[in-house]
Amino acid sequence: PRADLPPVDPTTVSAVATTFLEGLVTAAGLKGSVSAKVEGENIDIDVLGDDLNFLVGTKGATLMALQDLTRVVSQRRLGDHETRLRVDVAGYREKRREALSRFALKVAADVKTSGQARALEPMNSADRKIVHDALVESEGISTRSEGTDPFRRVVVALASTLESSVDDQDSDQALDSQES
């Protein structure tokens, strides 16, 4: 923990975040429940229910904004704190991880067959990290990120033609996107 931040009990942060999200779900006229799990400094909050796509948005953009807003609300009420807050809606994050991993493996197979590198569509840092992680043990395949956000993308190539794997910027940004 950073010495310059006062200790804030993660359970308290969880309670503030959960209350905020319950109010938001109700105000939006949605039916859902909010549950939280605290492990050390990590707080995972799940919003479950039907017809919650509104809270996920295209490629999870609304979900990321919702997570950021929840983090800001908890910091405004409790002050800055050393916790990592992750919000998920209707299991979206796991579904996205699975779909991106399957897609990455298919692209890797195509690259092996054709011998041609493939640049994927621009992705946020968390999605790029999923792709890098999915292919890290793919024999004969390497990945790297190119470009600058919001147009940064993963390039999948034969290991003999591409030098590096996941770069530090993606790892750091993926962690930042999950922190509060």
Order of alpha helices (4+ residues) and beta strands (2+ residues): alpha-beta-beta-alpha-alpha-beta-alpha-beta-alpha-beta-beta-alpha
